[in-house]
Amino acid sequence: MDSESTHDEPQLSRREFGARMSTAVGTAALASLLNADASVGGTAAEREVSPPHFAPKAKRIIYLFQSGAPSQMDLFDEKPGLRELQGTELPDSIRQGQRLTGMTATQESFPIAMSRYKFQRYGQSGANISELMPYTAQLVDDLCFVRSMYTEAINHDPAITFFQTGAQLAGRPSMGSWLAYGLGSMNENLPSFITLTSGNMGQPLYDRLWGSGFLPSRYQGVKFQSTGDPVPFLSNPDGIDGSTRERIVSDINSLNRLKLDQTHDPEIATRIAQYELAFRMQTTVPDLVDVSQEPQSTFDLYGEEAKQPGTYAHNCLLARRLAERGVRFIQLFQRGWDHHQHLPMYMSMLAPATDRASAALVLDLKQRGLLEDTLVVWGGEFGRTVYCQGALSIDDYGRDHHPRCFTVWMAGGGIKRGLTYGATDDFSYNITENPVHVHDFHATMLHLLGIDHKRLTYRFQGRDFRLTDVHGTVVHDILA
């Protein structure tokens, strides 16, 4: 306020002043999202689709996150030499004093546990796949296996948070939110970022894993539920029809716009946009989730479980339907991969439940011409130890967390087909060739979408943040 101001002028509360300042800072950050020299006409929030930094190879991502950490050596990273070492101590030269979790740090012995599963080479690429994954095995020439992933996180929550947000501590925007912020939406009737969950055991999944962090809340992911309305309050209340609902939304947003003109609070703008989107979703979402429209050949591909909401197979089918409708980032979480004990029993149940549907999704996208511009990713938050946790026998063993090396696979969207990238030692304990860090993984995924990970930034508390923090290198060797 200057010295000439009068008491008749509207006074700003501290909250309103902060809101106006945050709007100014947010506008500056949005303007600097792309090349500062580019003429892009308006902020990213005002554009339905934002131009990428360079020509993208993918338009969307379907991320099949296997929460709990699948054992790489029982699925994709065979170590046949372990048969001769079964039950012997893991050499100190291999462990190298590396950090252990509190669950095995007090063990007096670290006996080697070979995989009980048979492996076989498939396809022209000769990828070596476990008998637990027969459907995935048939598609190896369409997949890229990265055997040399690693992370610093050794426990589930920070490790899962790291993969979703690029940081081990909670509070950062999720990857889907970064994409919604950076590229905008391809469909005005659905959110640009949707999350689906399955599995009723294992580590908990928190809403912050698909949250927008310090980005405006309009960019957060929307979780679809498996029972009742897919999105809460999607159905009209009793006695309210569609035209009445439309008038209510219109009147509420008129009031919101008056307040927005007074305060310039960006969250009011978000509220307006979300009310309008929610109204449009009342028409689009019921049709989206009604898989009864699918021919029987679809369920022959995905399995009959795909008819049951809440199953992994159903979510994979929904992922394809979301991709067809232009959703930018589709995140599936499958819980239950945390096998500290009785790994063979649990793996023999969970692997078949996910293998068929994951492979079916890739094949379905390919048949429909969608795989070319859809990046599909399958993997967990870290790997599993070669040594046994708990009792060891030929038929029963458990494995602890292992961040030093693990496997993910990728398909479509500009990824090389039929490639196995990276290698680990004879114990699947250390990487021996082409390490890929989580930040490298994120940088590569963004690159495929036409984004320079160093230029996708948002200013918060005086600092420019990005998904890859101050790290990350694009892994060009796996790009087609």
C-alpha positions in Angstrom: 0.0 0.0 0.0 1.4 3.4 -0.9 1.0 6.6 1.1 -1.9 7.8 -1.1 -4.1 4.8 -0.5 -7.4 5.4 1.3 -9.5 3.4 3.6 -12.1 3.1 0.9 -9.9 0.8 -1.1 -10.3 -2.9 -0.6 -7.9 -4.3 1.9 -6.0 -7.5 1.2 -5.8 -10.2 3.9 -2.4 -11.9 4.4 -3.9 -15.0 2.8 -5.1 -13.1 -0.3 -1.8 -11.3 -0.6 0.0 -14.6 -0.5 -2.3 -16.0 -3.1 -1.7 -13.2 -5.5 2.1 -13.5 -5.0 1.9 -17.3 -5.5 -0.1 -16.6 -8.7 2.6 -14.3 -10.0 5.4 -16.8 -9.1 3.4 -19.7 -10.6 2.8 -17.8 -13.8 6.5 -17.1 -14.1 7.3 -20.7 -13.5 4.8 -21.8 -16.1 6.2 -19.4 -18.6 9.7 -20.8 -18.1 8.5 -24.4 -18.5 9.4 -24.5 -22.1 12.2 -22.6 -23.9 12.1 -19.1 -22.6 12.6 -17.8 -26.1 9.6 -19.8 -27.5 6.4 -18.0 -28.4 3.8 -20.2 -27.0 0.8 -17.9 -26.4 -0.4 -18.2 -22.8 0.6 -20.4 -19.8 0.4 -24.2 -19.7 -2.6 -23.9 -17.5 -4.4 -22.0 -20.3 -3.5 -24.5 -23.1 -5.3 -27.8 -23.5 -2.1 -29.4 -24.9 1.3 -27.9 -24.4 4.0 -28.3 -27.1 6.9 -30.6 -26.1 10.5 -29.5 -26.3 11.1 -31.8 -29.3 9.3 -34.4 -31.4 8.0 -37.1 -29.0 8.0 -40.8 -29.7 5.3 -41.5 -27.2 2.1 -39.7 -26.3 1.2 -41.5 -23.2 2.5 -43.9 -20.5 1.0 -46.9 -18.9 3.0 -47.8 -15.8 2.4 -51.2 -14.4 3.9 -50.8 -10.9 4.5 -54.0 -9.0 4.4 -52.8 -5.4 6.5 -54.8 -3.0 9.4 -55.6 -5.3 9.4 -58.8 -7.4 12.4 -61.0 -7.2 14.5 -60.4 -10.3 16.3 -63.7 -10.1 13.1 -65.7 -10.0 11.6 -63.9 -13.0 14.1 -62.4 -15.4 17.7 -62.7 -14.2 18.7 -66.3 -14.1 21.8 -67.3 -12.2 22.3 -71.0 -12.9 25.6 -71.2 -11.1 23.8 -70.8 -7.8 22.6 -74.4 -7.9 26.1 -75.5 -6.9 26.2 -72.8 -4.2 22.8 -73.6 -2.6 23.0 -73.0 1.2 26.5 -71.7 1.2 27.4 -68.3 2.6 27.3 -65.2 0.4 30.9 -64.2 -0.1 32.0 -61.0 1.7 33.6 -60.0 -1.6 30.2 -59.9 -3.2 28.3 -58.2 -0.3 31.1 -55.7 0.2 29.7 -54.5 3.5 26.6 -53.1 1.8 23.7 -51.8 3.8 21.2 -54.4 5.1 17.6 -53.9 6.3 16.7 -54.3 9.9 15.0 -57.6 9.0 18.2 -59.4 8.1 21.0 -57.3 9.6 20.9 -59.5 12.8 21.1 -62.8 10.9 24.1 -64.9 11.8 24.2 -66.5 8.3 23.4 -65.3 4.8 22.9 -68.6 2.9 22.5 -68.5 -0.9 19.0 -69.4 -2.1 18.9 -70.5 -5.8 15.7 -70.0 -7.7 13.5 -73.1 -7.8 12.1 -72.1 -11.2 13.2 -73.2 -14.7 14.3 -70.6 -17.2 14.2 -70.8 -21.0 15.3 -68.6 -23.9 12.5 -67.2 -26.1 12.1 -65.4 -29.4 14.8 -64.2 -31.8 16.2 -62.0 -29.1 16.8 -65.1 -26.9 15.6 -63.4 -23.7 15.9 -65.7 -20.7 12.5 -65.9 -18.9 11.2 -67.8 -15.9 8.5 -70.4 -16.2 6.4 -68.1 -14.0 6.0 -65.7 -16.9 4.9 -67.8 -19.9 2.7 -65.1 -21.5 5.4 -62.4 -21.1 7.9 -64.9 -22.6 5.9 -65.0 -25.9 6.4 -61.2 -26.3 10.1 -60.9 -25.6 10.8 -59.5 -29.1 8.6 -56.6 -28.3 10.1 -55.9 -24.9 13.2 -54.2 -23.6 14.5 -55.8 -20.3 16.6 -53.4 -18.2 18.4 -55.7 -15.7 20.6 -53.0 -14.3 18.2 -50.8 -12.4 19.3 -49.5 -9.0 18.2 -47.2 -6.2 19.4 -45.9 -2.9 16.2 -46.6 -1.1 16.1 -49.8 0.9 12.6 -49.8 2.4 9.3 -49.8 0.7 7.8 -46.4 1.4 10.8 -44.3 0.4 11.5 -46.6 -2.5 8.0 -46.4 -3.9 7.9 -42.7 -3.3 11.2 -42.3 -5.1 9.9 -44.1 -8.2 6.7 -42.0 -8.3 8.1 -38.6 -7.4 11.9 -38.6 -7.9 12.5 -38.1 -4.1 12.5 -40.5 -1.2 10.7 -38.0 1.1 7.0 -37.3 0.6 5.8 -34.0 -0.7 7.1 -33.9 -4.3 4.8 -34.0 -7.3 4.3 -37.5 -8.8 5.5 -38.2 -12.4 1.9 -38.2 -13.7 1.4 -34.7 -12.3 4.6 -33.5 -13.9 3.3 -34.7 -17.2 -0.1 -33.2 -16.8 1.6 -29.9 -15.9 4.1 -30.0 -18.7 2.1 -31.4 -21.5 -1.5 -30.8 -20.6 -4.5 -33.0 -21.4 -5.4 -34.8 -24.6 -9.0 -35.3 -23.6 -11.3 -32.6 -22.1 -13.7 -35.2 -20.7 -11.3 -37.2 -18.6 -8.4 -36.4 -16.2 -4.9 -36.5 -17.8 -3.6 -38.7 -14.9 -5.6 -41.7 -13.6 -4.6 -44.3 -11.1 -5.9 -47.9 -10.6 -5.1 -50.2 -7.8 -5.4 -54.0 -7.2 -4.3 -56.5 -4.6 -5.4 -56.6 -1.0 -2.2 -57.5 0.8 1.3 -56.0 1.1 2.5 -52.5 1.6 -0.1 -49.7 1.9 -0.6 -47.3 -1.0 -1.0 -43.6 -0.1 -2.9 -41.0 -2.1 0.3 -38.9 -2.1 1.8 -41.4 -4.6 -0.4 -39.9 -7.3 -0.6 -36.4 -5.7 0.5 -33.1 -7.2 2.8 -32.1 -4.3 3.6 -28.4 -4.6 2.2 -28.2 -8.2 -1.4 -26.8 -8.4 -3.9 -29.4 -7.3 -5.5 -29.6 -10.8 -2.5 -31.8 -11.8 -3.0 -34.5 -9.2 -4.0 -38.0 -10.3 -7.5 -39.3 -10.0 -7.9 -42.7 -8.4 -10.7 -44.9 -9.8 -12.4 -47.1 -7.2 -13.4 -50.7 -7.9 -16.7 -50.6 -6.0 -19.6 -48.0 -6.3 -18.9 -45.0 -8.3 -15.5 -45.2 -10.0 -15.0 -41.6 -8.8 -16.7 -40.5 -5.5 -20.0 -38.6 -6.0 -20.0 -39.2 -9.7 -23.7 -40.1 -9.7 -26.3 -37.5 -9.1 -28.0 -37.5 -5.7 -31.6 -38.7 -5.5 -34.0 -36.1 -6.9 -31.3 -34.4 -9.0 -31.3 -34.9 -12.7 -28.6 -34.0 -15.2 -29.9 -30.6 -16.2 -30.4 -29.6 -12.6 -26.8 -30.7 -11.8 -25.5 -28.7 -14.8 -27.3 -25.5 -13.5 -25.9 -26.1 -10.0 -22.3 -26.4 -11.4 -22.8 -23.3 -13.6 -24.1 -21.2 -10.7 -21.3 -22.4 -8.3 -18.6 -21.6 -10.8 -20.1 -18.2 -11.4 -19.6 -17.5 -7.7 -16.1 -19.0 -7.8 -15.2 -16.7 -10.8 -16.3 -13.6 -8.8 -14.0 -14.7 -5.9 -11.2 -15.5 -8.4 -11.4 -12.0 -9.8 -11.0 -10.6 -6.3 -8.2 -12.9 -4.9 -6.5 -14.4 -7.9 -6.2 -17.6 -5.9 -5.0 -20.4 -8.3 -6.8 -23.0 -6.3 -10.1 -21.4 -7.1 -9.3 -21.7 -10.8 -8.5 -25.3 -10.1 -11.9 -25.8 -8.4 -13.7 -24.3 -11.3 -11.9 -26.5 -13.8 -12.5 -29.6 -11.6 -16.2 -28.9 -11.2 -16.6 -28.7 -15.0 -14.5 -31.8 -15.6 -16.5 -33.8 -13.0 -19.7 -32.9 -14.7 -18.4 -34.0 -18.1 -17.1 -37.2 -16.5 -20.6 -38.2 -15.5 -21.2 -39.0 -19.1 -17.8 -40.4 -20.1 -16.8 -42.5 -17.1 -19.8 -44.9 -17.0 -19.2 -45.8 -20.6 -15.4 -46.1 -20.0 -15.7 -48.6 -17.2 -18.5 -50.7 -18.8 -16.4 -53.5 -20.2 -19.5 -55.6 -21.1 -19.2 -53.8 -24.4 -16.0 -55.7 -25.1 -16.2 -58.8 -27.4 -15.5 -62.2 -25.9 -12.1 -62.2 -27.8 -11.0 -59.5 -25.4 -11.6 -61.8 -22.4 -10.0 -64.7 -24.2 -6.9 -62.5 -24.3 -6.9 -60.9 -20.8 -8.7 -63.8 -19.0 -12.1 -64.0 -17.5 -10.8 -62.1 -14.4 -10.9 -59.0 -16.6 -14.7 -58.9 -16.1 -14.2 -58.4 -12.4 -13.7 -54.8 -11.2 -10.7 -54.5 -8.8 -8.6 -57.3 -10.4 -5.3 -56.6 -12.1 -6.6 -58.0 -15.4 -9.7 -55.7 -15.2 -7.3 -52.7 -14.6 -5.1 -53.7 -17.5 -8.2 -53.7 -19.8 -9.3 -50.3 -18.4 -5.7 -49.0 -19.1 -6.2 -49.9 -22.8 -9.6 -48.2 -22.8 -8.1 -45.1 -21.1 -5.3 -45.0 -23.6 -7.8 -45.1 -26.5 -9.5 -42.1 -25.0 -6.4 -40.0 -24.7 -5.4 -40.2 -21.0 -1.8 -39.1 -20.7 -0.6 -41.1 -17.7 -2.2 -44.3 -16.5 -0.8 -45.8 -13.4 -1.6 -49.3 -12.2 -0.5 -50.5 -8.7 -0.5 -54.2 -8.0 0.2 -55.0 -4.4 1.5 -58.3 -2.9 5.1 -58.7 -4.2 6.8 -58.4 -0.7 8.0 -62.0 -0.2 10.3 -62.1 2.8 9.1 -65.7 3.5 7.5 -68.5 1.5 8.4 -66.8 -1.7 7.6 -69.8 -4.0 4.1 -70.1 -2.6 3.3 -66.4 -3.1 5.1 -66.0 -6.4 3.2 -69.1 -7.8 -0.1 -67.3 -7.1 0.8 -63.7 -8.0 2.9 -64.2 -11.1 0.2 -65.9 -13.1 -2.4 -63.3 -12.0 -0.3 -60.5 -13.5 1.7 -62.2 -16.3 -1.2 -62.9 -18.6 -2.9 -59.5 -18.2 0.4 -57.5 -18.6 1.2 -59.4 -21.8 -2.4 -59.1 -23.0 -2.2 -55.3 -22.6 1.0 -55.1 -24.8 -0.5 -57.3 -27.4 -3.8 -55.5 -27.4 -2.2 -52.1 -27.8 0.0 -53.5 -30.6 -3.0 -55.0 -32.5 -4.8 -51.6 -32.3 -1.9 -49.6 -33.5 -1.5 -47.9 -30.1 1.8 -49.4 -28.9 3.8 -47.2 -31.3 3.0 -44.1 -29.2 2.3 -45.7 -25.8 5.2 -46.4 -23.5 4.4 -49.5 -21.2 6.6 -50.0 -18.1 6.5 -53.0 -15.7 8.5 -53.1 -12.5 8.7 -52.6 -8.7 10.6 -50.3 -6.3 13.8 -52.5 -5.9 14.9 -56.1 -6.1 15.5 -59.1 -3.9 18.5 -60.6 -2.2 20.2 -63.8 -3.4 20.6 -64.8 0.3 17.7 -66.3 2.1 15.6 -64.5 4.8 14.3 -67.0 7.3 14.3 -70.8 6.8 15.9 -72.2 3.7 15.1 -75.4 1.8 15.0 -76.4 -1.9 11.3 -75.7 -2.0 10.9 -72.8 0.4 12.8 -69.6 0.9 12.3 -65.9 1.4 14.3 -62.9 0.1 15.0 -59.4 1.7 15.0 -56.0 0.0 17.8 -55.4 -2.4 18.3 -51.9 -4.0 21.6 -52.7 -5.8 20.2 -54.3 -8.9 16.8 -55.4 -10.3 14.9 -55.7 -13.5 12.1 -53.7 -15.2 10.8 -54.1 -18.7 9.5 -51.5 -21.2 7.7 -51.7 -24.5 6.4 -49.4 -27.3 6.7 -45.7 -27.4 10.2 -45.4 -28.9 11.9 -48.2 -26.9 14.1 -50.7 -28.7 12.4 -54.1 -29.2 14.0 -57.4 -28.3 16.8 -55.9 -26.1 18.2 -57.0 -22.8 20.2 -54.1 -21.4 22.6 -54.2 -18.5 24.0 -57.1 -16.5 24.6 -58.3 -13.0 27.2 -60.5 -11.3 26.7 -64.3 -10.8 24.8 -63.6 -7.6 22.4 -60.9 -9.0 23.9 -58.7 -6.3 25.9 -56.0 -8.1 25.6 -54.4 -11.5 28.5 -55.3 -13.9 27.3 -53.4 -17.0 25.3 -50.3 -17.9 23.8 -49.2 -14.5 20.5 -47.3 -14.7 19.5 -45.1 -11.8 15.9 -44.1 -11.0 16.7 -40.5 -12.1 18.1 -41.9 -15.4 14.9 -43.9 -15.8 12.7 -40.8 -15.3 14.9 -38.8 -17.7 14.5 -41.4 -20.3 10.7 -41.7 -19.9 10.4 -37.9 -20.2 12.6 -37.9 -23.2 10.3 -40.3 -25.0 7.5 -37.9 -24.4 9.4 -35.1 -26.0 10.5 -33.5 -22.7 14.0 -32.4 -21.7 14.0 -33.4 -18.1 16.3 -30.4 -17.2 13.8 -27.9 -18.5 10.6 -29.2 -17.0 10.8 -27.1 -13.8 8.5 -25.5 -11.3 9.6 -22.7 -8.8 8.7 -23.5 -5.2 10.1 -21.8 -2.1 12.7 -20.0 -4.1 14.1 -23.0 -6.0 13.4 -24.5 -9.4 12.4 -28.1 -8.8 12.2 -30.9 -11.4 11.3 -34.6 -11.4 14.9 -35.6 -11.7 16.1 -33.2 -9.0 19.7 -32.3 -10.1 20.5 -35.7 -11.6 19.5 -38.0 -14.5 20.9 -39.0 -17.8 18.8 -40.2 -20.8 19.7 -43.9 -21.6 20.0 -43.5 -25.4 21.1 -47.1 -25.8 17.6 -48.4 -25.2 15.9 -45.9 -27.6 14.8 -47.0 -31.0 
